[in-house]
Amino acid sequence: MAERGATPMHITALIWAVLYTSAPCAGTNVKIGVPENYDGIFPWYLTKLQSLPSNYSDLVVTGDDEGIFGVDAQFLYALKPLDREKQPSYSLQVSFRTSVHRQSFNVEVCVIDKNDNVPTFIEESMRGSVQLGLLKGIPFMQVEALDRDDRNSPHADLRFSLMEQTPRIPSSQMFSIHAISGEVSLTEEGASTLDPEMCGRYKLSVMVKDMAGRADAFFSTGIVTVEVTGNTWASPDPVRLQENLPGPYPIPISQVKWSGSQAEYGLEGEFPEMLFTISREGVIYLNAPLDRETQDQFHISIVVERPDGREIAKPVELRVMVGDANDNRPTFPQAQYHTVVKELAARGTEILTVQAADNDDPKTDNVRIFYRLVGQIPESPRALFRVDRDSGVISVQADSMEGTAPQYTLTITAEDAKGLNSSCTVVVTVQDENNNPPVFSQHEYGPFHIPEDALVGTTVTAVLARDADVRGGDSWQVDYRLESGDEEDVFSLVTDKQTNEVSLVLSKVLDFERESEYILVLSAQNPVALVRGRYGPASTATVSIYVDDVNEGPILSQSHYEVTVREGEEPGRVIATIRGYDPDSHPIRYSLQGDTKKYFSIGKYSGELKTVQALDREENSTYTMEVIAVDGRNSSLSASTLVTVHILDVNDNSPVLVGDYSWKYLCTPRLEDQALVLASRDSDGPQHGGRLNFSLRSDVTVRRTWKLTPINDTHTNLSLNIPYLPPDVYIVPFTISDSSSPPRSTFIHLPVTVCPCNVRGNCKMAAKQLEGMPTIQSAVGILLGTFAVIGVILIVVFVRLSYQNPKEPSKTNQERVPLKISI
């Protein structure tokens, strides 16, 4: 009856409740969702209780103190609207009786929220203050609003907006509000132009909307009063601190203060960690002694932040300057210096400047340094050197350094006004100067004898020029030079740099017949210029060398001869002349080796090489042999050379056709691309027989019937030039010519079989027997005839052998002897 009177809204609510039923069955828990503020017909049927047993009775709902819910014919209903803000859910128990016993299950009714509440600001009077110097985007206050709808639904999703600012100076957009959090902050324009003297108070009209700010949302408005206040946030005065303060630490040195909202302070800059710290109250402390030489001033950046770490205002700077104390001794950049002074240096010659550095403040007298020479090793002679008290310049104090020690070690101290000092050592090397020329111990050396067959690199002699300068230095080293007597560079000089001894070494092969004596003038000088004195006669010497004669073997003018001879030339022609000479003018005898076939001969004394017989290039194109030249007076002395004879080709061979073509055939009618491949050969070289030309006889019928198509230099295709030719064996006349001028030719009459062919191109009839060629039958007949003749000959031989030794037959057995057969 209630269902019949239900309105469409009633039916919709019922369907909604059924959809929210999670487990609608007897004995189990059921959860349904019901919208609040239902304004339809009551009772309002919420859901049907599914799967009740058919025999249930006495259905009762409990757990509803207000009597809102009831059950009728398996339907759960409500008697009045529900309000989520009053009670968001109801826990009911449904019980029923069966034939056995009573059962129950739970039903949870969740009230579904509707957007039926307007958001409101928590405070009616909203006030805040903004400090001068606050950065853009840093919130200085927060407005808050409340919506009684479900906070987990869009109904309570609030959005804030700034509607108007009064007054609109110096800009209409001085402030901004965060749409979700409601935090109020300065815009970039507001942070840069905020001025309490221009405007000390602003009124902001703000709005809050639910439904995430949708156009159809509920909203409320409010007024926010913002007071503009000044700020004490500014850079503190510079601080000057003396280095090495005695303490105790930490020492407060300055203080800053942010007068706005709660803030935290921090320090940044280039200084050791924890050297400077800042307290929550903004007091800056020094925690350890300062060292001006390490860092003479500090630029400390002081930052102010919110507790969440966001910077509130621009950092301010504290400058800390460190005062100097004379706490550093002057030091040299290196512990030891090395310098050189020449032995002829004059008095007052500056040899080195040493400079010490003091890390104290250069603007004070703490860095004034005085230099002293406090030690010299070896000590004697004294007063060789001095150091300037103010500049640190070390100079020569003695009149001359000649005859002194080769090296001195000086100790120099640097001291400041407080007496703090350090020292360094200066190693002074007395440099030898070239004031002594090298001299030979004698004016002439030799004579020295050397055989003319001495090997290149042989040492002739070694001499020495002595130098009185310090051994091992450039002034002591000696450069030797051959001034005269060796215009052809037969000899070279090799100097031992450790001893200055020079060796005279043979650089070229000697020839007694050309030069038997050498008079060499040798000079000795230093590689550096003489600073005192000059080179005199004692710095030169004469070396005499005699070359001893040795019998030498003959010498051939060439190590290899290349000779060219045309094949077929008449024997006896001179093809080359081997030329040699003997340094001792002895006669030379020539002979050949390697000419195994005796094709060549050589004149015993003339060296003329001749051919003994005509040569054939086709037999051998190159001959190599060795010519031996022997000293006529000493056969153990000899020389040899190779001779290579190249045989030039002559066109003395005609080209020939090669291959057997008797079993080949051409099809008729003519098949496309069918041809006989003809091959030829010419025994001559490529110059004459390189390309072979095939040409048909100059006959109209032959040229009309046949065609020759070249394949390469030695092969050509023979094919039919007409579509059909009667089957037969044809003689094709053609000529093969070589490429020489004039050419050599061979005339060919080639039998060619022409026959009909099947589809596979196979000949369908036996080819005719070529004239002069034996048949198989004739070959078999000849073979059988040969066997018959051999058999007859054997019979005759056996018979004759039997007649040579006849026996006398007796009368008794005469009848048993067979008759003799005459053949």
C-alpha positions in Angstrom: 0.0 0.0 0.0 2.9 2.4 0.8 4.6 1.5 -2.5 1.4 2.3 -4.5 1.3 5.8 -3.0 5.0 6.4 -3.5 6.1 9.5 -5.5 8.9 9.4 -8.0 11.2 10.9 -5.4 10.3 8.1 -3.0 11.1 5.5 -5.7 14.4 7.2 -6.4 15.4 7.2 -2.8 14.5 3.5 -2.5 16.7 2.6 -5.5 19.6 4.7 -4.0 19.3 2.8 -0.8 19.2 -0.6 -2.5 22.4 0.3 -4.5 24.2 1.1 -1.2 23.3 -2.3 0.3 26.5 -4.2 0.7 25.3 -7.6 1.9 21.5 -7.8 2.0 21.0 -11.3 3.3 19.7 -12.9 6.5 22.2 -13.5 9.2 24.7 -11.0 7.7 25.5 -7.4 8.2 23.9 -4.9 5.9 25.2 -1.4 5.1 23.1 1.2 3.2 23.5 4.9 2.3 20.6 7.3 2.7 20.6 10.9 1.6 19.9 13.5 4.2 16.9 16.0 4.1 14.5 13.8 2.3 11.3 15.8 1.7 9.1 13.1 0.0 6.3 10.8 1.3 6.6 8.9 4.5 7.1 6.2 5.5 10.2 6.4 3.4 11.2 2.8 2.2 14.9 2.6 2.4 15.8 -1.0 1.3 14.4 -4.5 1.0 15.9 -7.0 3.4 16.9 -9.8 0.9 16.9 -13.6 1.4 14.8 -13.8 4.5 13.6 -17.4 4.9 10.2 -18.2 3.8 9.0 -19.2 7.2 10.1 -16.1 9.1 7.8 -14.3 11.5 7.8 -11.6 14.1 10.2 -9.2 12.2 11.5 -6.5 14.6 14.0 -3.6 14.3 15.8 -2.2 17.4 18.6 0.2 18.2 16.6 3.3 17.2 16.0 5.4 20.3 14.2 8.1 18.4 11.7 5.8 16.7 12.8 6.8 13.2 13.1 3.4 11.6 10.7 0.5 11.2 10.3 -2.7 9.1 7.3 -3.8 7.1 7.0 -6.8 4.8 10.8 -7.2 4.4 11.2 -3.4 3.8 13.2 -1.1 6.1 11.6 2.4 6.2 12.1 5.8 7.9 9.4 7.9 9.3 11.1 11.4 9.0 14.1 13.0 7.3 17.7 12.4 8.4 20.3 15.1 9.2 23.9 14.2 8.7 25.2 17.1 10.7 23.0 15.9 13.7 23.9 12.2 13.3 25.9 10.8 10.4 25.0 7.1 10.9 22.7 4.7 12.7 23.4 1.1 13.8 20.2 -1.1 13.8 19.5 -4.7 14.6 16.8 -6.7 12.7 15.6 -9.9 14.4 13.0 -12.5 13.2 11.8 -15.9 14.3 11.9 -19.1 12.4 10.5 -22.5 13.2 13.7 -23.4 15.0 14.8 -20.3 16.9 15.1 -16.5 16.7 17.9 -14.9 14.5 19.1 -11.4 13.9 21.6 -9.3 11.8 22.9 -5.7 11.8 22.0 -2.9 9.5 24.1 0.2 9.3 22.5 3.3 7.9 25.0 5.9 6.6 23.5 9.4 6.1 24.8 10.8 2.8 25.8 14.5 2.9 24.1 17.2 0.9 25.5 20.7 0.5 23.1 22.4 2.9 25.5 24.5 5.0 27.1 27.9 4.2 30.8 28.3 5.0 31.5 30.9 7.7 34.7 32.6 8.9 35.7 31.5 12.3 36.5 35.0 13.5 34.2 37.9 12.9 37.0 40.5 13.2 40.1 39.3 11.4 43.3 41.3 12.1 46.9 41.0 11.2 50.2 42.9 10.9 52.8 42.9 8.2 56.4 43.9 8.8 58.4 46.2 6.6 61.0 44.1 4.7 58.9 41.0 4.5 59.6 39.0 1.2 56.8 38.3 -1.3 54.9 35.1 -0.7 55.7 34.8 3.0 52.4 34.6 4.9 52.1 37.0 7.8 48.5 35.9 8.8 45.9 33.2 8.0 42.1 33.5 7.7 40.1 30.4 8.6 36.5 29.3 7.8 34.3 26.4 8.7 31.7 24.4 6.7 29.5 21.9 8.6 29.1 19.7 5.6 31.2 16.5 5.2 34.8 17.5 5.2 35.7 14.6 2.9 33.3 15.8 0.2 33.3 18.7 -2.2 30.6 20.3 0.0 33.3 21.4 2.5 36.1 22.0 0.0 36.7 25.7 0.7 38.4 28.3 -1.5 39.5 31.8 -0.5 39.8 34.8 -2.7 40.7 38.5 -2.2 37.9 40.7 -3.5 39.1 44.2 -2.7 41.9 46.2 -1.0 41.3 49.5 0.7 43.1 51.9 0.2 44.5 51.1 -3.2 47.9 52.8 -2.6 50.6 52.7 -3.6 49.2 49.8 -5.7 45.8 48.0 -5.9 47.6 44.6 -5.7 49.6 44.8 -2.5 48.4 41.5 -1.0 47.4 38.0 -2.1 45.6 35.2 -0.3 46.3 31.5 -0.8 43.2 29.9 -2.3 43.3 26.7 -0.2 45.2 27.6 3.1 43.9 31.2 3.4 47.4 32.5 4.1 47.8 36.2 3.4 51.1 37.5 2.0 52.6 40.4 0.1 52.8 40.4 -3.7 56.1 41.2 -5.4 54.7 44.7 -5.9 53.6 45.0 -2.3 57.0 43.7 -0.9 58.8 46.4 -2.9 56.5 49.4 -2.3 55.1 48.8 1.2 55.6 52.0 3.3 54.0 52.6 6.7 54.4 56.3 6.2 52.3 56.2 3.0 49.7 53.8 4.4 49.8 52.2 7.8 46.5 50.2 7.6 44.7 48.3 4.9 41.3 46.6 4.9 40.9 43.5 2.7 37.5 42.1 1.6 37.9 38.3 1.4 35.4 35.6 0.3 35.2 31.9 1.1 33.3 29.4 -1.1 32.5 25.7 -0.8 32.4 23.2 -3.6 36.0 24.1 -4.5 34.9 27.6 -5.6 32.3 26.6 -8.2 29.9 29.2 -9.5 26.9 27.5 -7.8 28.6 27.2 -4.4 27.6 28.8 -1.1 29.9 31.6 0.0 30.5 34.1 2.8 32.5 37.4 2.9 34.6 39.1 5.6 36.9 42.0 6.3 40.6 41.6 7.2 42.4 44.6 8.8 46.2 44.6 8.2 48.4 46.9 10.2 51.8 47.9 8.6 54.6 48.0 11.1 58.2 49.0 10.9 61.1 46.6 11.5 64.4 46.5 13.3 65.8 44.1 10.7 69.0 45.9 9.4 72.7 45.3 8.9 74.6 45.7 12.2 77.7 48.0 12.4 81.1 46.5 11.3 83.1 44.8 14.1 86.9 45.0 14.5 88.5 42.1 16.5 92.1 41.6 17.4 93.6 38.3 16.3 94.4 35.7 19.0 92.0 37.1 21.6 92.6 35.3 24.9 88.9 34.6 25.5 87.0 33.1 27.3 84.9 31.9 24.4 82.2 32.3 23.1 82.5 36.1 22.9 79.3 38.1 21.8 80.3 40.5 19.0 76.9 41.8 17.6 73.1 41.3 17.6 70.2 41.5 15.1 66.4 41.3 15.7 63.3 40.5 13.6 60.4 42.4 15.1 57.7 40.5 13.3 56.4 37.0 13.6 58.3 34.1 15.2 61.6 33.6 13.3 64.8 31.7 13.4 68.3 33.0 12.5 71.2 31.5 10.6 74.7 32.5 9.5 76.2 32.0 6.1 79.6 32.9 4.6 83.2 31.8 4.0 84.4 30.9 7.5 85.2 27.6 9.3 82.2 25.8 10.7 81.1 27.0 14.2 83.6 29.9 14.2 80.6 32.2 14.3 77.2 31.2 15.7 73.9 33.1 16.4 71.4 32.4 19.2 67.6 32.4 19.0 67.7 35.9 20.3 69.9 37.1 17.4 73.1 37.4 19.4 76.2 36.6 17.2 79.1 34.9 19.0 82.8 34.3 18.2 83.8 30.8 19.3 87.5 30.6 18.6 90.6 32.9 18.2 91.0 34.5 14.8 94.2 34.5 12.7 94.6 37.5 10.5 97.1 35.8 8.3 94.6 33.1 7.5 91.7 35.5 6.9 91.8 39.2 7.6 88.1 39.9 7.3 84.8 38.1 7.2 81.5 38.9 5.4 78.8 37.2 7.4 75.3 36.9 5.9 72.6 36.8 8.5 69.4 35.1 7.3 66.0 35.1 9.0 63.6 32.2 8.3 60.2 30.8 9.4 60.2 27.6 11.4 59.4 25.7 8.2 62.7 27.0 6.7 61.2 29.6 4.3 63.2 32.8 4.2 61.2 35.8 5.6 63.3 38.8 4.6 66.5 39.6 2.6 69.7 38.7 4.5 71.7 41.4 6.2 75.5 41.5 6.4 77.9 41.8 9.3 81.5 42.7 8.4 84.2 41.5 10.8 87.7 42.9 10.4 90.7 41.2 12.1 93.4 43.4 13.6 97.1 42.3 13.3 99.5 41.2 16.0 103.2 40.6 15.4 102.9 36.8 15.7 104.7 35.6 12.5 108.3 35.2 11.8 109.7 36.1 8.4 110.2 33.0 6.2 112.0 32.4 3.0 110.0 30.8 0.1 112.6 28.0 -0.1 115.1 26.6 2.3 118.0 26.5 -0.1 119.0 28.6 -3.1 121.6 27.9 -5.8 123.5 30.5 -7.7 126.6 30.8 -9.8 129.4 33.4 -9.8 132.1 33.5 -12.4 135.7 33.2 -11.2 136.6 36.5 -12.9 133.7 38.4 -11.4 134.6 41.9 -10.2 134.0 43.3 -6.7 130.4 44.3 -6.1 129.0 41.9 -8.7 125.4 41.0 -7.6 124.9 37.2 -7.7 121.5 36.7 -6.0 118.6 38.4 -4.2 116.9 36.6 -1.3 113.5 37.8 -0.2 111.7 36.6 3.0 108.0 37.2 3.6 106.1 38.1 6.8 102.5 37.2 7.0 101.7 40.1 9.4 99.7 43.1 8.2 101.7 44.8 5.4 100.4 48.2 6.5 102.3 47.9 9.9 105.9 47.8 10.9 105.4 44.1 11.8 106.6 43.1 8.3 109.8 45.1 8.2 112.7 42.6 7.6 116.5 42.8 8.1 119.0 40.4 6.5 122.4 39.2 7.8 125.1 36.9 6.6 125.9 34.6 9.6 127.9 31.8 8.1 130.2 30.7 5.2 131.5 27.1 4.5 134.4 26.8 3.8 135.2 29.7 6.0 138.5 30.6 4.3 139.1 33.0 2.8 136.8 35.3 4.7 134.9 38.3 3.4 134.2 36.9 0.0 130.5 37.8 0.0 128.1 40.3 1.7 124.4 40.7 1.9 122.5 44.0 1.9 120.7 44.6 5.3 117.5 45.9 3.7 117.2 44.5 0.2 118.7 40.9 0.7 121.0 41.4 -2.3 124.1 39.1 -2.1 127.2 40.4 -3.9 131.0 39.7 -4.3 133.1 41.5 -1.7 136.5 40.0 -2.7 138.6 41.6 -5.5 138.8 38.3 -7.4 137.4 34.7 -7.1 140.4 33.1 -8.9 142.0 30.3 -6.8 139.0 30.0 -4.5 137.1 26.8 -3.7 134.7 25.6 -6.4 131.6 26.0 -4.1 130.5 27.9 -1.0 127.5 27.5 1.3 126.2 30.7 2.9 123.7 31.0 5.8 121.4 34.1 5.6 119.0 35.1 8.3 115.8 37.3 8.0 114.6 39.0 11.2 111.7 41.3 12.0 111.4 44.2 14.5 110.3 41.9 17.3 113.3 39.6 16.8 111.4 36.8 15.2 113.7 35.2 12.5 114.4 32.3 10.2 117.3 31.4 7.9 118.1 29.8 4.6 121.2 28.5 2.8 122.7 29.8 -0.4 124.9 27.4 -2.4 127.3 29.5 -4.5 129.1 27.7 -7.3 132.3 29.4 -8.6 132.0 29.0 -12.4 135.2 28.3 -14.2 135.9 30.7 -17.1 137.7 29.8 -20.3 141.1 31.5 -19.6 143.3 28.6 -20.6 143.6 27.2 -24.2 144.1 23.5 -24.8 147.7 22.5 -25.9 149.3 19.4 -27.5 152.2 17.7 -25.7 154.1 17.5 -29.0 154.0 19.3 -32.3 154.2 16.3 -34.6 152.8 12.7 -34.4 153.8 9.8 -36.6 154.4 8.7 -39.2 151.7 6.0 -38.9 151.4 3.1 -41.4 148.1 1.7 -42.5 147.4 -0.9 -45.3 145.3 0.2 -48.1 142.8 -2.6 -47.5 142.1 -1.4 -43.9 138.4 -1.5 -43.0 136.4 1.6 -42.7 136.2 2.4 -39.0 139.8 1.5 -38.3 141.5 3.7 -35.7 144.8 5.1 -37.0 146.0 6.8 -33.7 144.8 8.7 -30.7 146.2 12.1 -29.4 145.4 14.4 -26.5 145.4 18.2 -26.0 145.4 19.2 -22.3 143.4 22.1 -20.9 144.2 23.7 -17.5 140.6 24.8 -16.8 138.3 22.9 -14.4 137.9 19.3 -15.6 134.4 18.5 -17.0 133.3 22.0 -17.7 132.7 23.7 -21.1 136.0 25.6 -20.6 137.8 22.2 -20.3 136.1 20.4 -23.2 138.1 20.3 -26.4 136.8 20.4 -30.0 139.2 19.0 -32.5 139.2 19.8 -36.2 141.3 18.7 -39.2 142.4 22.0 -40.7 144.2 20.6 -43.8 145.5 17.5 -45.5 142.1 15.7 -45.7 140.2 17.5 -48.4 138.4 14.3 -49.5 137.2 13.5 -45.9 139.1 10.2 -45.8 139.4 10.4 -42.0 137.1 11.5 -39.2 137.7 12.5 -35.5 136.0 10.8 -32.6 136.4 12.6 -29.2 136.1 10.9 -25.8 134.2 13.6 -23.8 135.4 12.0 -20.5 139.1 12.3 -21.3 139.3 14.8 -24.2 141.3 12.2 -26.1 140.6 12.3 -29.9 140.8 9.2 -32.2 141.7 9.5 -35.9 139.4 7.0 -37.6 139.4 5.8 -41.2 136.1 6.9 -42.9 136.7 5.9 -46.5 138.4 3.1 -48.4 142.1 3.8 -49.0 143.7 3.5 -52.5 147.5 3.4 -52.5 147.6 3.9 -56.3 145.7 7.2 -55.8 147.1 8.6 -52.6 150.0 7.0 -50.6 150.7 9.7 -48.0 148.6 12.1 -45.8 149.9 15.0 -43.8 147.1 16.2 -41.5 147.0 19.4 -39.5 145.0 19.0 -36.3 143.7 21.9 -34.2 142.2 22.0 -30.7 139.9 24.6 -29.3 137.3 25.0 -26.6 133.5 25.0 -27.4 133.2 28.4 -25.6 135.2 31.5 -26.4 138.4 32.3 -24.5 137.9 35.2 -22.1 141.6 35.7 -21.6 144.6 34.7 -23.8 144.5 33.2 -27.4 145.1 30.0 -29.3 148.7 29.7 -30.3 151.0 27.1 -32.1 150.7 24.8 -29.2 147.0 24.3 -30.0 147.9 22.7 -33.4 149.8 19.5 -34.3 150.8 17.6 -37.5 149.9 13.9 -38.0 151.7 11.9 -40.8 150.1 8.8 -42.3 151.6 6.4 -44.9 149.4 4.0 -46.9 151.0 0.6 -47.5 150.3 -1.0 -50.9 148.2 -4.3 -51.0 147.5 -6.5 -54.1 143.8 -6.0 -54.8 141.4 -8.0 -56.9 139.8 -6.9 -60.1 136.7 -4.5 -60.0 133.8 -4.8 -62.4 132.0 -1.7 -63.5 128.5 -3.1 -62.9 127.1 -5.5 -60.4 124.3 -6.7 -62.8 124.0 -6.6 -66.7 120.7 -6.7 -68.5 121.0 -7.8 -72.2 118.3 -8.2 -74.9 118.6 -10.5 -77.9 116.1 -11.3 -80.7 115.3 -15.0 -81.0 116.6 -16.7 -84.1 119.6 -14.3 -84.6 122.8 -15.7 -86.1 125.2 -17.2 -83.4 128.5 -15.4 -82.7 127.2 -11.9 -82.3 128.6 -9.9 -79.4 125.6 -9.1 -77.1 127.5 -7.4 -74.2 131.0 -6.5 -73.1 131.8 -7.0 -69.4 134.3 -4.3 -68.3 136.5 -4.4 -65.3 139.9 -3.1 -64.1 142.6 -4.1 -61.7 143.8 -1.4 -59.3 147.3 -3.0 -59.6 147.2 -3.0 -63.4 147.2 -6.8 -63.5 145.6 -8.6 -66.5 142.0 -10.0 -66.0 140.6 -13.3 -67.1 136.8 -13.8 -67.7 134.8 -17.0 -67.5 131.1 -18.0 -67.4 129.2 -20.0 -64.7 125.6 -21.1 -64.8 125.3 -21.5 -68.6 124.6 -25.3 -68.4 123.4 -25.6 -72.1 126.4 -23.7 -73.4 124.3 -21.2 -75.3 126.9 -18.4 -74.6 130.6 -17.8 -74.6 132.8 -15.0 -73.2 136.2 -13.7 -74.4 138.9 -14.8 -71.9 140.6 -11.4 -71.9 138.1 -9.2 -73.8 135.0 -9.9 -71.7 132.9 -10.0 -74.9 129.7 -12.1 -74.3 128.5 -13.9 -77.5 125.7 -16.4 -78.5 126.9 -19.8 -79.5 123.6 -21.0 -81.1 120.4 -19.4 -82.2 118.0 -18.9 -79.3 114.3 -19.7 -79.3 112.0 -17.6 -77.0 109.4 -20.3 -77.0 111.9 -22.7 -75.4 113.2 -20.2 -72.8 112.6 -16.5 -72.6 115.3 -15.6 -70.0 118.8 -16.8 -69.3 120.8 -15.8 -66.1 124.5 -16.6 -65.7 127.4 -15.3 -63.7 130.6 -13.8 -65.1 133.8 -14.4 -63.0 136.7 -11.9 -63.3 140.0 -13.3 -61.9 143.3 -11.5 -61.2 145.8 -12.7 -63.8 148.6 -13.0 -61.3 146.7 -14.2 -58.3 143.8 -16.5 -59.0 142.5 -16.2 -55.4 141.5 -12.6 -56.2 138.3 -12.3 -58.2 135.0 -10.4 -58.7 131.7 -11.5 -60.2 128.6 -10.0 -61.8 125.2 -11.4 -62.9 124.2 -11.2 -66.5 120.5 -11.6 -67.5 119.7 -12.2 -71.2 116.1 -11.5 -72.3 115.0 -13.2 -75.6 112.8 -10.9 -77.7 109.9 -12.6 -79.4 109.8 -13.0 -83.2 106.6 -13.9 -85.0 107.7 -17.4 -86.1 104.6 -19.4 -85.1 101.2 -19.5 -86.8 98.0 -19.8 -84.7 96.4 -23.3 -84.6 92.9 -24.6 -83.8 92.8 -26.7 -80.7 90.2 -29.2 -79.5 88.1 -32.0 -81.0 84.9 -30.8 -82.7 83.8 -34.1 -84.4 81.2 -34.9 -81.8 79.7 -31.5 -81.7 76.7 -30.3 -83.8 74.3 -27.4 -84.6 70.5 -27.8 -84.6 68.3 -27.0 -87.6 66.1 -25.1 -87.5 68.5 -22.8 -85.8 68.2 -22.6 -82.0 68.7 -19.2 -80.3 72.1 -18.7 -78.6 73.4 -22.2 -79.9 77.0 -22.0 -81.2 80.2 -24.0 -81.3 83.0 -22.5 -79.2 86.2 -22.6 -81.2 89.6 -22.3 -79.4 93.0 -21.4 -80.8 96.5 -20.9 -79.6 99.7 -19.1 -80.8 103.1 -20.1 -79.3 104.5 -16.6 -79.8 104.4 -14.0 -77.1 101.6 -11.5 -76.5 103.2 -8.9 -78.9 102.5 -11.2 -81.9 100.0 -13.8 -80.7 98.1 -11.9 -78.1 94.8 -11.5 -80.0 93.8 -14.1 -82.6 91.3 -13.2 -85.3 88.8 -15.6 -86.9 87.4 -14.8 -90.3 85.3 -16.8 -92.8 86.4 -17.4 -96.4 85.4 -14.6 -98.8 82.6 -16.5 -100.2 79.0 -15.2 -100.4 77.4 -18.6 -99.6 79.8 -19.2 -96.7 79.3 -15.8 -95.2 75.5 -16.0 -95.7 75.3 -19.4 -94.1 77.8 -19.1 -91.1 78.7 -16.5 -88.6 81.8 -16.1 -86.3 81.3 -14.0 -83.1 84.5 -13.3 -81.0 84.4 -14.2 -77.3 87.9 -13.1 -76.2 91.4 -13.0 -77.6 91.6 -16.8 -78.3 88.0 -18.0 -78.5 85.1 -17.4 -80.9 81.5 -18.7 -81.5 80.6 -20.5 -84.7 76.8 -20.4 -85.4 74.3 -20.6 -88.2 73.5 -17.3 -89.8 70.3 -18.5 -91.5 67.2 -19.9 -89.8 67.3 -23.4 -91.5 69.9 -25.5 -93.1 69.3 -29.1 -94.3 70.8 -31.7 -92.0 74.2 -32.8 -93.2 77.9 -32.5 -92.5 79.3 -29.2 -93.8 82.9 -28.1 -94.3 83.2 -24.5 -92.9 86.4 -22.7 -94.3 87.9 -20.0 -92.2 91.2 -18.4 -91.3 92.9 -17.8 -87.9 95.4 -14.8 -88.0 97.6 -13.4 -85.2 98.0 -9.7 -84.3 101.5 -9.2 -85.7 102.3 -7.0 -88.7 102.3 -8.6 -91.2 100.2 -11.4 -89.6 100.7 -15.1 -89.8 97.6 -17.1 -90.7 96.3 -20.7 -90.7 93.6 -21.9 -93.1 91.0 -24.3 -91.5 88.4 -26.5 -93.1 86.2 -27.6 -90.2 83.6 -30.3 -90.6 80.4 -29.3 -88.8 77.4 -31.5 -88.3 73.9 -30.0 -88.7 71.0 -32.1 -87.6 67.4 -31.8 -86.4 67.0 -31.7 -82.6 64.4 -32.5 -80.0 62.9 -30.0 -77.6 65.9 -30.6 -75.3 68.3 -29.6 -78.1 69.6 -33.2 -78.6 70.5 -34.3 -82.1 67.9 -36.9 -83.4 70.1 -38.6 -86.1 73.5 -40.1 -86.2 76.1 -37.9 -87.7 77.7 -38.9 -91.0 81.0 -40.4 -91.0 83.7 -37.9 -91.8 85.9 -38.7 -94.7 89.1 -40.5 -93.7 87.7 -41.3 -90.2 87.3 -45.1 -89.4 83.9 -46.5 -88.5 83.3 -48.9 -85.6 82.6 -51.8 -87.9 85.9 -51.2 -89.8 87.8 -50.9 -86.6 86.4 -54.3 -85.4 87.1 -55.9 -88.7 90.7 -54.7 -88.6 91.1 -55.9 -85.1 89.8 -59.5 -86.0 92.0 -59.6 -89.1 95.0 -58.7 -87.0 94.2 -61.5 -84.6 93.8 -64.1 -87.5 97.2 -63.1 -89.0 98.9 -63.5 -85.6 97.3 -67.0 -85.2 98.5 -68.2 -88.6 102.0 -67.0 -87.9 102.1 -68.9 -84.6 100.9 -72.1 -86.3 103.7 -71.9 -88.9 106.3 -71.4 -86.2 105.2 -74.4 -84.3 105.1 -76.6 -87.4 108.6 -75.6 -88.5 109.9 -76.4 -85.0 108.5 -79.9 -85.2 110.2 -80.6 -88.6 113.6 -79.6 -87.3 113.9 -82.8 -85.2 112.0 -85.7 -87.0 111.9 -89.3 -85.5 112.2 -92.5 -87.5 108.9 -94.2 -87.3 109.0 -98.0 -86.9 107.0 -100.2 -89.2 104.9 -101.5 -86.3 103.7 -98.0 -85.3 103.8 -96.3 -88.7 100.1 -96.4 -88.9 99.7 -94.4 -85.8 101.7 -91.3 -87.0 99.4 -88.6 -88.4 99.8 -87.2 -91.9 101.9 -84.0 -92.1 100.0 -81.0 -93.3 101.7 -78.5 -95.6 101.0 -75.0 -95.1 
